[in-house]
Amino acid sequence: MGLYSSVVQDSYSSGTENSVFIPELWSDAIRSTFKKNLVLGALANDYSSLVAGSGDKIHIPTFADVADAAEKTQYDAVSYANNTEVEITMDVNQHYYTAAMIEDMAKVQSSSDLMAGYADSIGYKLALHIEDALAAKLSSTTRAINLDNGNGASEDRVLTRSRIVAIVRHLYKVGMNPEDCVLVLSTRLYASLFNLDDFVHAEKIGGVANFPTGTVGTIMGIPVIASPRIHRNKINSAAVDELGANTDDDNYPGGFLIHKDGLMVAYSKYPTSNAEYDMDYIAHKMVTDVIYGCGLLHDASVNQARVFALYEQGATAANNWT
Protein backbone atom coordinates (compact mmCIF):
# COMPACT_ATOMS: atom_id res chain seq x y z
CA MET A 1 0.00 0.00 0.00
CA GLY A 2 3.02 2.24 0.38
CA LEU A 3 3.72 5.14 2.68
CA TYR A 4 0.79 7.13 3.96
CA SER A 5 0.05 9.94 6.36
CA SER A 6 -3.74 9.77 6.65
CA VAL A 7 -5.48 10.04 10.01
CA VAL A 8 -5.86 6.69 11.77
CA GLN A 9 -8.37 6.58 14.62
CA ASP A 10 -6.64 4.95 17.60
CA SER A 11 -8.76 3.71 20.49
CA TYR A 12 -6.14 5.10 22.86
CA SER A 13 -6.25 8.60 21.42
CA SER A 14 -9.45 9.73 23.11
CA GLY A 15 -11.07 10.60 19.82
CA THR A 16 -8.41 13.07 18.81
CA GLU A 17 -6.36 13.06 15.66
CA ASN A 18 -2.96 12.92 17.38
CA SER A 19 -2.53 9.28 16.41
CA VAL A 20 -1.49 10.15 12.87
CA PHE A 21 1.31 7.77 11.92
CA ILE A 22 3.96 9.27 9.65
CA PRO A 23 6.35 6.58 8.35
CA GLU A 24 8.82 9.22 7.15
CA LEU A 25 9.16 10.50 10.71
CA TRP A 26 9.99 7.06 12.03
CA SER A 27 12.30 6.23 9.11
CA ASP A 28 14.44 9.31 9.80
CA ALA A 29 14.80 8.44 13.48
CA ILE A 30 15.58 4.79 12.74
CA ARG A 31 18.11 5.64 10.03
CA SER A 32 19.91 7.96 12.43
CA THR A 33 20.30 5.18 14.99
CA PHE A 34 21.15 2.70 12.25
CA LYS A 35 24.08 4.79 10.99
CA LYS A 36 25.27 5.58 14.51
CA ASN A 37 25.63 1.88 15.33
CA LEU A 38 27.58 0.93 12.20
CA VAL A 39 31.27 0.23 12.81
CA LEU A 40 32.25 -1.97 9.87
CA GLY A 41 29.50 -0.35 7.84
CA ALA A 42 31.09 3.04 8.38
CA LEU A 43 34.41 1.72 7.03
CA ALA A 44 32.91 0.24 3.88
CA ASN A 45 32.86 2.08 0.57
CA ASP A 46 29.22 2.88 -0.18
CA TYR A 47 28.12 2.10 -3.75
CA SER A 48 24.43 2.74 -3.15
CA SER A 49 24.28 5.37 -5.88
CA LEU A 50 24.91 2.64 -8.47
CA VAL A 51 21.66 0.87 -7.58
CA ALA A 52 19.55 3.91 -6.72
CA GLY A 53 17.48 3.60 -9.89
CA SER A 54 17.27 -0.13 -10.54
CA GLY A 55 19.32 -3.29 -10.69
CA ASP A 56 20.55 -5.70 -8.05
CA LYS A 57 24.16 -6.32 -9.10
CA ILE A 58 27.14 -3.98 -9.06
CA HIS A 59 30.13 -4.56 -11.36
CA ILE A 60 33.42 -3.05 -10.23
CA PRO A 61 36.32 -3.37 -12.69
CA THR A 62 39.89 -3.79 -11.49
CA PHE A 63 43.14 -3.88 -13.40
CA ALA A 64 46.23 -6.01 -13.19
CA ASP A 65 49.71 -4.51 -12.96
CA VAL A 66 51.48 -4.00 -16.29
CA ALA A 67 54.80 -5.70 -16.94
CA ASP A 68 58.00 -4.44 -15.33
CA ALA A 69 60.02 -1.87 -17.23
CA ALA A 70 62.28 -3.55 -19.80
CA GLU A 71 65.38 -2.35 -21.57
CA LYS A 72 64.83 -1.43 -25.20
CA THR A 73 67.30 -3.10 -27.52
CA GLN A 74 67.82 -1.47 -30.87
CA TYR A 75 65.92 -3.15 -33.72
CA ASP A 76 64.19 -5.62 -31.35
CA ALA A 77 60.42 -5.55 -31.11
CA VAL A 78 58.68 -4.40 -27.95
CA SER A 79 57.14 -7.19 -25.82
CA TYR A 80 53.54 -6.63 -24.76
CA ALA A 81 52.03 -8.10 -21.63
CA ASN A 82 48.60 -9.66 -22.05
CA ASN A 83 46.86 -8.73 -18.81
CA THR A 84 43.66 -10.40 -17.70
CA GLU A 85 41.38 -7.89 -16.07
CA VAL A 86 39.31 -8.83 -13.05
CA GLU A 87 35.75 -7.77 -12.38
CA ILE A 88 34.40 -7.83 -8.84
CA THR A 89 30.63 -8.14 -8.55
CA MET A 90 28.32 -7.55 -5.61
CA ASP A 91 24.73 -8.72 -5.41
CA VAL A 92 22.40 -6.24 -3.74
CA ASN A 93 19.62 -8.66 -2.92
CA GLN A 94 19.66 -9.20 0.84
CA HIS A 95 16.27 -8.20 2.28
CA TYR A 96 15.90 -8.06 6.07
CA TYR A 97 13.35 -6.53 8.39
CA THR A 98 12.36 -5.91 11.99
CA ALA A 99 8.73 -5.81 13.06
CA ALA A 100 6.90 -4.47 16.07
CA MET A 101 3.31 -4.07 17.20
CA ILE A 102 2.58 -0.83 19.04
CA GLU A 103 -0.76 -0.57 20.80
CA ASP A 104 -0.71 3.07 21.87
CA MET A 105 0.87 4.82 18.89
CA ALA A 106 -0.44 8.21 19.99
CA LYS A 107 1.31 7.93 23.33
CA VAL A 108 4.56 6.74 21.74
CA GLN A 109 4.67 9.49 19.13
CA SER A 110 3.84 12.19 21.66
CA SER A 111 6.75 11.15 23.92
CA SER A 112 10.20 11.80 22.51
CA ASP A 113 11.71 9.31 24.97
CA LEU A 114 9.32 6.51 24.02
CA MET A 115 9.69 7.10 20.32
CA ALA A 116 13.48 7.31 20.61
CA GLY A 117 13.46 4.03 22.51
CA TYR A 118 11.53 2.22 19.78
CA ALA A 119 13.58 3.83 17.01
CA ASP A 120 16.86 3.03 18.75
CA SER A 121 15.90 -0.61 19.21
CA ILE A 122 14.80 -1.04 15.59
CA GLY A 123 17.79 0.82 14.14
CA TYR A 124 20.22 -1.08 16.37
CA LYS A 125 18.88 -4.49 15.38
CA LEU A 126 19.17 -3.68 11.67
CA ALA A 127 22.68 -2.26 12.14
CA LEU A 128 23.68 -5.38 14.08
CA HIS A 129 22.65 -7.54 11.15
CA ILE A 130 24.69 -5.43 8.70
CA GLU A 131 27.72 -5.65 11.03
CA ASP A 132 27.46 -9.44 11.16
CA ALA A 133 27.09 -9.67 7.38
CA LEU A 134 30.19 -7.53 6.84
CA ALA A 135 32.14 -9.51 9.46
CA ALA A 136 31.28 -12.72 7.60
CA LYS A 137 32.61 -11.17 4.38
CA LEU A 138 35.83 -10.17 6.14
CA SER A 139 36.34 -13.76 7.28
CA SER A 140 36.11 -14.90 3.66
CA THR A 141 39.40 -13.16 2.79
CA THR A 142 42.11 -15.44 1.47
CA ARG A 143 44.89 -13.45 3.15
CA ALA A 144 45.93 -13.63 6.78
CA ILE A 145 48.66 -12.58 9.19
CA ASN A 146 49.77 -15.15 11.75
CA LEU A 147 50.58 -13.26 14.94
CA ASP A 148 52.80 -16.16 16.02
CA ASN A 149 55.16 -15.57 13.10
CA GLY A 150 56.49 -12.42 14.74
CA ASN A 151 58.44 -12.01 17.94
CA GLY A 152 56.52 -12.58 21.15
CA ALA A 153 54.86 -15.76 19.93
CA SER A 154 54.47 -16.95 23.50
CA GLU A 155 51.95 -14.20 24.22
CA ASP A 156 48.39 -15.47 23.78
CA ARG A 157 45.50 -13.32 22.54
CA VAL A 158 47.35 -10.02 22.88
CA LEU A 159 48.94 -7.51 20.54
CA THR A 160 52.48 -6.86 21.71
CA ARG A 161 54.74 -4.18 20.26
CA SER A 162 56.70 -6.82 18.35
CA ARG A 163 53.53 -8.14 16.80
CA ILE A 164 52.45 -4.67 15.70
CA VAL A 165 55.90 -4.17 14.18
CA ALA A 166 55.50 -7.45 12.25
CA ILE A 167 52.12 -6.31 10.92
CA VAL A 168 53.49 -2.95 9.79
CA ARG A 169 56.51 -4.64 8.22
CA HIS A 170 54.23 -6.85 6.17
CA LEU A 171 52.20 -3.86 5.03
CA TYR A 172 55.31 -2.18 3.69
CA LYS A 173 56.34 -5.47 2.06
CA VAL A 174 53.13 -5.64 0.03
CA GLY A 175 53.26 -1.93 -0.80
CA MET A 176 50.48 -0.66 1.47
CA ASN A 177 50.68 2.53 3.52
CA PRO A 178 49.71 1.80 7.16
CA GLU A 179 47.91 5.14 7.31
CA ASP A 180 45.57 3.90 4.56
CA CYS A 181 44.49 0.97 6.71
CA VAL A 182 42.40 0.35 9.81
CA LEU A 183 42.84 -2.28 12.49
CA VAL A 184 39.46 -3.64 13.57
CA LEU A 185 40.04 -5.71 16.70
CA SER A 186 38.11 -7.98 19.00
CA THR A 187 37.50 -6.63 22.47
CA ARG A 188 40.31 -8.79 23.88
CA LEU A 189 42.94 -7.65 21.38
CA TYR A 190 41.86 -4.05 21.67
CA ALA A 191 42.08 -4.11 25.46
CA SER A 192 45.62 -5.48 25.26
CA LEU A 193 46.76 -2.32 23.45
CA PHE A 194 46.40 -0.25 26.61
CA ASN A 195 49.57 -1.94 27.87
CA LEU A 196 51.53 -0.36 25.02
CA ASP A 197 53.01 3.13 25.25
CA ASP A 198 52.77 3.33 21.44
CA PHE A 199 48.97 3.22 21.56
CA VAL A 200 47.66 6.77 21.16
CA HIS A 201 44.11 7.09 22.43
CA ALA A 202 41.77 9.78 23.74
CA GLU A 203 42.88 9.36 27.36
CA LYS A 204 46.47 10.20 26.45
CA ILE A 205 45.87 13.19 24.21
CA GLY A 206 43.20 14.86 26.34
CA GLY A 207 40.55 17.06 24.80
CA VAL A 208 41.89 17.36 21.29
CA ALA A 209 39.02 18.69 19.21
CA ASN A 210 39.98 17.03 15.92
CA PHE A 211 40.40 13.50 17.24
CA PRO A 212 38.65 11.41 14.55
CA THR A 213 35.07 10.47 15.34
CA GLY A 214 34.66 6.71 15.66
CA THR A 215 38.40 6.14 15.89
CA VAL A 216 39.37 4.68 19.22
CA GLY A 217 43.06 5.41 18.76
CA THR A 218 46.13 4.82 16.63
CA ILE A 219 49.08 2.46 16.86
CA MET A 220 52.15 3.18 14.73
CA GLY A 221 50.04 5.37 12.46
CA ILE A 222 47.21 2.83 12.02
CA PRO A 223 43.75 3.82 13.29
CA VAL A 224 42.30 1.22 15.65
CA ILE A 225 38.63 0.39 16.13
CA ALA A 226 37.11 -2.18 18.47
CA SER A 227 34.23 -4.38 17.34
CA PRO A 228 32.52 -7.15 19.32
CA ARG A 229 31.20 -8.76 16.12
CA ILE A 230 34.29 -9.66 14.08
CA HIS A 231 35.39 -12.91 15.74
CA ARG A 232 32.25 -14.99 15.10
CA ASN A 233 33.17 -16.63 11.78
CA LYS A 234 36.04 -19.02 11.08
CA ILE A 235 38.83 -17.86 8.81
CA ASN A 236 38.56 -18.98 5.19
CA SER A 237 40.03 -22.49 4.90
CA ALA A 238 41.82 -21.38 1.71
CA ALA A 239 43.58 -18.46 3.37
CA VAL A 240 47.37 -18.16 3.40
CA ASP A 241 49.43 -16.16 5.86
CA GLU A 242 52.16 -13.61 5.23
CA LEU A 243 54.75 -16.39 4.80
CA GLY A 244 52.66 -18.20 2.21
CA ALA A 245 51.59 -20.98 4.56
CA ASN A 246 48.02 -22.24 4.67
CA THR A 247 46.09 -21.35 7.79
CA ASP A 248 44.38 -24.04 9.83
CA ASP A 249 40.74 -24.46 8.89
CA ASP A 250 39.45 -24.21 12.46
CA ASN A 251 40.83 -20.83 13.56
CA TYR A 252 38.77 -17.78 14.40
CA PRO A 253 40.09 -14.26 13.68
CA GLY A 254 41.06 -11.90 16.48
CA GLY A 255 40.78 -8.92 14.17
CA PHE A 256 41.28 -7.65 10.65
CA LEU A 257 43.61 -5.26 8.92
CA ILE A 258 41.47 -3.47 6.34
CA HIS A 259 42.62 -1.14 3.60
CA LYS A 260 40.39 1.88 3.07
CA ASP A 261 39.34 0.38 -0.28
CA GLY A 262 38.90 -3.16 1.02
CA LEU A 263 35.23 -3.33 1.98
CA MET A 264 32.08 -2.40 0.09
CA VAL A 265 28.39 -2.07 0.79
CA ALA A 266 25.36 -0.84 -1.14
CA TYR A 267 21.77 -0.18 -0.16
CA SER A 268 19.03 -0.28 -2.76
CA LYS A 269 16.67 0.54 0.10
CA TYR A 270 17.76 2.23 3.31
CA PRO A 271 15.82 1.38 6.49
CA THR A 272 12.23 2.37 5.71
CA SER A 273 9.17 2.03 7.93
CA ASN A 274 5.67 1.03 6.89
CA ALA A 275 2.65 0.50 9.12
CA GLU A 276 -1.02 -0.38 9.15
CA TYR A 277 -3.71 -0.36 11.79
CA ASP A 278 -5.00 -3.81 12.77
CA MET A 279 -8.54 -3.79 14.19
CA ASP A 280 -8.16 -7.34 15.52
CA TYR A 281 -5.31 -6.29 17.80
CA ILE A 282 -6.37 -2.65 18.21
CA ALA A 283 -2.76 -1.74 17.46
CA HIS A 284 -0.40 -0.53 14.77
CA LYS A 285 1.77 -3.13 13.08
CA MET A 286 5.05 -1.61 11.96
CA VAL A 287 7.71 -3.15 9.72
CA THR A 288 11.09 -1.60 8.96
CA ASP A 289 13.14 -3.21 6.21
CA VAL A 290 16.42 -2.75 4.38
CA ILE A 291 17.76 -4.15 1.10
CA TYR A 292 21.52 -4.28 0.77
CA GLY A 293 24.59 -6.11 -0.48
CA CYS A 294 28.17 -6.23 0.78
CA GLY A 295 31.51 -7.76 -0.09
CA LEU A 296 35.29 -7.45 -0.31
CA LEU A 297 37.00 -5.31 -2.91
CA HIS A 298 39.55 -8.01 -3.64
CA ASP A 299 39.67 -11.69 -4.37
CA ALA A 300 42.28 -14.37 -4.87
CA SER A 301 43.01 -13.26 -8.43
CA VAL A 302 43.80 -9.67 -7.50
CA ASN A 303 47.50 -9.21 -6.89
CA GLN A 304 47.24 -6.84 -3.97
CA ALA A 305 45.10 -8.02 -1.10
CA ARG A 306 43.23 -5.40 0.90
CA VAL A 307 41.91 -7.41 3.86
CA PHE A 308 44.06 -9.51 6.21
CA ALA A 309 42.70 -11.68 9.00
CA LEU A 310 44.75 -11.61 12.23
CA TYR A 311 44.93 -14.95 13.97
CA GLU A 312 46.83 -17.17 16.37
CA GLN A 313 47.25 -20.91 16.05
CA GLY A 314 44.96 -22.66 18.48
CA ALA A 315 42.29 -19.95 18.64
CA THR A 316 39.66 -22.49 17.67
CA ALA A 317 36.73 -20.99 19.57
CA ALA A 318 35.00 -17.69 18.99
CA ASN A 319 35.16 -16.86 22.70
CA ASN A 320 38.97 -17.03 22.60
CA TRP A 321 38.81 -13.39 21.56
CA THR A 322 36.36 -12.02 24.14
Wavefront OBJ file of the C-alpha trace (Angstrom):
o trace
v 0.000 0.000 0.000
v 3.024 2.240 0.384
v 3.716 5.144 2.685
v 0.788 7.132 3.963
v 0.049 9.945 6.358
v -3.743 9.766 6.654
v -5.478 10.035 10.009
v -5.864 6.692 11.769
v -8.372 6.579 14.621
v -6.643 4.952 17.602
v -8.762 3.706 20.495
v -6.145 5.102 22.860
v -6.247 8.603 21.418
v -9.446 9.735 23.113
v -11.074 10.598 19.820
v -8.408 13.073 18.811
v -6.361 13.064 15.656
v -2.960 12.918 17.376
v -2.526 9.278 16.412
v -1.485 10.152 12.866
v 1.308 7.772 11.924
v 3.959 9.268 9.655
v 6.350 6.580 8.352
v 8.818 9.217 7.147
v 9.157 10.499 10.706
v 9.989 7.057 12.030
v 12.301 6.233 9.109
v 14.442 9.305 9.796
v 14.798 8.441 13.484
v 15.576 4.788 12.737
v 18.112 5.636 10.033
v 19.907 7.965 12.429
v 20.299 5.175 14.994
v 21.154 2.696 12.246
v 24.077 4.793 10.993
v 25.268 5.581 14.512
v 25.632 1.881 15.329
v 27.580 0.928 12.202
v 31.274 0.225 12.807
v 32.250 -1.965 9.868
v 29.497 -0.350 7.837
v 31.087 3.042 8.376
v 34.409 1.717 7.031
v 32.906 0.241 3.878
v 32.857 2.077 0.570
v 29.221 2.885 -0.183
v 28.120 2.097 -3.751
v 24.430 2.737 -3.149
v 24.284 5.370 -5.880
v 24.907 2.643 -8.466
v 21.663 0.871 -7.576
v 19.545 3.908 -6.720
v 17.483 3.598 -9.893
v 17.268 -0.129 -10.545
v 19.324 -3.289 -10.688
v 20.546 -5.700 -8.054
v 24.158 -6.316 -9.097
v 27.137 -3.980 -9.065
v 30.129 -4.556 -11.360
v 33.421 -3.048 -10.225
v 36.322 -3.371 -12.693
v 39.891 -3.786 -11.493
v 43.141 -3.875 -13.400
v 46.233 -6.011 -13.189
v 49.714 -4.511 -12.964
v 51.478 -4.000 -16.287
v 54.803 -5.699 -16.936
v 57.999 -4.440 -15.330
v 60.023 -1.871 -17.226
v 62.282 -3.545 -19.802
v 65.379 -2.351 -21.567
v 64.828 -1.435 -25.195
v 67.296 -3.104 -27.524
v 67.818 -1.472 -30.875
v 65.921 -3.153 -33.718
v 64.195 -5.616 -31.348
v 60.417 -5.553 -31.110
v 58.684 -4.402 -27.952
v 57.140 -7.186 -25.824
v 53.539 -6.625 -24.758
v 52.029 -8.097 -21.627
v 48.602 -9.657 -22.047
v 46.863 -8.732 -18.809
v 43.661 -10.396 -17.701
v 41.382 -7.886 -16.073
v 39.314 -8.829 -13.046
v 35.746 -7.766 -12.383
v 34.395 -7.830 -8.838
v 30.631 -8.142 -8.547
v 28.321 -7.553 -5.607
v 24.729 -8.720 -5.406
v 22.396 -6.245 -3.740
v 19.615 -8.660 -2.924
v 19.662 -9.196 0.841
v 16.265 -8.199 2.277
v 15.899 -8.060 6.069
v 13.350 -6.526 8.392
v 12.363 -5.907 11.987
v 8.726 -5.810 13.060
v 6.900 -4.474 16.072
v 3.307 -4.072 17.196
v 2.576 -0.832 19.037
v -0.762 -0.574 20.802
v -0.709 3.067 21.867
v 0.875 4.818 18.885
v -0.436 8.214 19.985
v 1.315 7.929 23.329
v 4.556 6.741 21.742
v 4.670 9.495 19.128
v 3.838 12.192 21.664
v 6.747 11.153 23.918
v 10.198 11.800 22.511
v 11.709 9.309 24.972
v 9.319 6.512 24.020
v 9.695 7.103 20.315
v 13.479 7.312 20.610
v 13.461 4.029 22.508
v 11.526 2.221 19.781
v 13.579 3.829 17.007
v 16.861 3.030 18.749
v 15.900 -0.607 19.207
v 14.801 -1.042 15.588
v 17.794 0.816 14.139
v 20.221 -1.075 16.374
v 18.875 -4.489 15.377
v 19.170 -3.682 11.671
v 22.684 -2.264 12.136
v 23.680 -5.377 14.083
v 22.653 -7.543 11.151
v 24.691 -5.434 8.704
v 27.722 -5.650 11.027
v 27.463 -9.438 11.165
v 27.089 -9.668 7.380
v 30.194 -7.532 6.841
v 32.139 -9.515 9.462
v 31.283 -12.719 7.597
v 32.612 -11.175 4.376
v 35.834 -10.167 6.143
v 36.338 -13.762 7.280
v 36.113 -14.897 3.659
v 39.396 -13.165 2.795
v 42.111 -15.445 1.475
v 44.892 -13.451 3.149
v 45.932 -13.633 6.784
v 48.657 -12.581 9.191
v 49.774 -15.146 11.748
v 50.580 -13.258 14.942
v 52.801 -16.165 16.020
v 55.156 -15.566 13.096
v 56.485 -12.421 14.737
v 58.440 -12.011 17.943
v 56.522 -12.577 21.153
v 54.860 -15.758 19.927
v 54.472 -16.951 23.501
v 51.951 -14.196 24.216
v 48.385 -15.470 23.782
v 45.503 -13.320 22.542
v 47.350 -10.017 22.884
v 48.942 -7.507 20.542
v 52.482 -6.859 21.708
v 54.740 -4.185 20.262
v 56.701 -6.817 18.346
v 53.526 -8.140 16.798
v 52.447 -4.674 15.702
v 55.897 -4.170 14.176
v 55.504 -7.445 12.252
v 52.123 -6.310 10.918
v 53.494 -2.950 9.795
v 56.512 -4.639 8.218
v 54.232 -6.853 6.169
v 52.204 -3.856 5.028
v 55.314 -2.177 3.687
v 56.343 -5.473 2.059
v 53.127 -5.641 0.035
v 53.256 -1.929 -0.799
v 50.483 -0.665 1.473
v 50.683 2.527 3.518
v 49.709 1.802 7.159
v 47.907 5.142 7.309
v 45.569 3.903 4.555
v 44.494 0.966 6.705
v 42.403 0.355 9.809
v 42.836 -2.280 12.493
v 39.458 -3.644 13.571
v 40.041 -5.706 16.698
v 38.110 -7.975 19.001
v 37.498 -6.626 22.469
v 40.306 -8.790 23.882
v 42.936 -7.653 21.385
v 41.864 -4.049 21.673
v 42.083 -4.106 25.459
v 45.625 -5.479 25.260
v 46.757 -2.317 23.455
v 46.397 -0.251 26.607
v 49.571 -1.937 27.867
v 51.532 -0.357 25.016
v 53.008 3.135 25.250
v 52.773 3.334 21.442
v 48.972 3.220 21.562
v 47.663 6.771 21.157
v 44.112 7.092 22.430
v 41.775 9.776 23.737
v 42.880 9.365 27.356
v 46.470 10.202 26.449
v 45.868 13.188 24.209
v 43.199 14.858 26.339
v 40.548 17.058 24.803
v 41.893 17.357 21.287
v 39.022 18.686 19.212
v 39.980 17.032 15.920
v 40.398 13.498 17.245
v 38.648 11.408 14.546
v 35.072 10.468 15.338
v 34.658 6.710 15.663
v 38.396 6.141 15.888
v 39.372 4.678 19.221
v 43.057 5.412 18.761
v 46.126 4.820 16.630
v 49.078 2.462 16.859
v 52.151 3.184 14.731
v 50.036 5.366 12.458
v 47.212 2.832 12.015
v 43.750 3.820 13.292
v 42.303 1.216 15.654
v 38.626 0.394 16.129
v 37.105 -2.176 18.474
v 34.228 -4.380 17.343
v 32.518 -7.151 19.318
v 31.202 -8.763 16.125
v 34.290 -9.664 14.076
v 35.394 -12.911 15.742
v 32.254 -14.987 15.101
v 33.167 -16.629 11.776
v 36.041 -19.020 11.082
v 38.825 -17.865 8.812
v 38.559 -18.983 5.187
v 40.034 -22.490 4.899
v 41.820 -21.379 1.707
v 43.584 -18.456 3.375
v 47.368 -18.164 3.396
v 49.425 -16.161 5.863
v 52.160 -13.608 5.232
v 54.746 -16.387 4.801
v 52.656 -18.200 2.208
v 51.588 -20.984 4.563
v 48.018 -22.244 4.671
v 46.089 -21.352 7.794
v 44.379 -24.040 9.832
v 40.740 -24.464 8.890
v 39.452 -24.211 12.459
v 40.827 -20.835 13.561
v 38.775 -17.776 14.403
v 40.091 -14.259 13.684
v 41.058 -11.904 16.475
v 40.784 -8.920 14.172
v 41.278 -7.649 10.654
v 43.613 -5.262 8.920
v 41.467 -3.472 6.338
v 42.624 -1.138 3.597
v 40.390 1.885 3.072
v 39.339 0.377 -0.278
v 38.905 -3.160 1.023
v 35.233 -3.332 1.984
v 32.082 -2.404 0.090
v 28.391 -2.070 0.788
v 25.363 -0.835 -1.136
v 21.767 -0.176 -0.161
v 19.033 -0.285 -2.757
v 16.673 0.536 0.104
v 17.758 2.235 3.309
v 15.821 1.375 6.492
v 12.234 2.368 5.709
v 9.170 2.029 7.925
v 5.669 1.033 6.895
v 2.646 0.502 9.120
v -1.018 -0.376 9.145
v -3.714 -0.360 11.786
v -5.004 -3.810 12.774
v -8.542 -3.790 14.186
v -8.162 -7.339 15.516
v -5.311 -6.292 17.805
v -6.369 -2.650 18.207
v -2.760 -1.737 17.456
v -0.401 -0.531 14.766
v 1.773 -3.131 13.080
v 5.055 -1.608 11.959
v 7.708 -3.154 9.722
v 11.088 -1.596 8.958
v 13.135 -3.208 6.208
v 16.422 -2.746 4.380
v 17.763 -4.149 1.100
v 21.519 -4.281 0.771
v 24.589 -6.115 -0.476
v 28.168 -6.231 0.784
v 31.514 -7.763 -0.091
v 35.290 -7.445 -0.309
v 37.004 -5.314 -2.913
v 39.554 -8.014 -3.643
v 39.665 -11.688 -4.374
v 42.283 -14.372 -4.873
v 43.010 -13.262 -8.434
v 43.796 -9.673 -7.503
v 47.503 -9.214 -6.893
v 47.238 -6.841 -3.968
v 45.104 -8.024 -1.097
v 43.231 -5.404 0.899
v 41.908 -7.410 3.857
v 44.063 -9.507 6.207
v 42.696 -11.683 8.995
v 44.747 -11.608 12.226
v 44.930 -14.954 13.966
v 46.830 -17.169 16.369
v 47.253 -20.912 16.050
v 44.962 -22.662 18.478
v 42.294 -19.945 18.644
v 39.660 -22.491 17.669
v 36.729 -20.992 19.569
v 35.004 -17.689 18.993
v 35.159 -16.861 22.697
v 38.975 -17.029 22.600
v 38.814 -13.393 21.565
v 36.356 -12.022 24.139
l 1 2 3 4 5 6 7 8 9 10 11 12 13 14 15 16 17 18 19 20 21 22 23 24 25 26 27 28 29 30 31 32 33 34 35 36 37 38 39 40 41 42 43 44 45 46 47 48 49 50 51 52 53 54 55 56 57 58 59 60 61 62 63 64 65 66 67 68 69 70 71 72 73 74 75 76 77 78 79 80 81 82 83 84 85 86 87 88 89 90 91 92 93 94 95 96 97 98 99 100 101 102 103 104 105 106 107 108 109 110 111 112 113 114 115 116 117 118 119 120 121 122 123 124 125 126 127 128 129 130 131 132 133 134 135 136 137 138 139 140 141 142 143 144 145 146 147 148 149 150 151 152 153 154 155 156 157 158 159 160 161 162 163 164 165 166 167 168 169 170 171 172 173 174 175 176 177 178 179 180 181 182 183 184 185 186 187 188 189 190 191 192 193 194 195 196 197 198 199 200 201 202 203 204 205 206 207 208 209 210 211 212 213 214 215 216 217 218 219 220 221 222 223 224 225 226 227 228 229 230 231 232 233 234 235 236 237 238 239 240 241 242 243 244 245 246 247 248 249 250 251 252 253 254 255 256 257 258 259 260 261 262 263 264 265 266 267 268 269 270 271 272 273 274 275 276 277 278 279 280 281 282 283 284 285 286 287 288 289 290 291 292 293 294 295 296 297 298 299 300 301 302 303 304 305 306 307 308 309 310 311 312 313 314 315 316 317 318 319 320 321 322
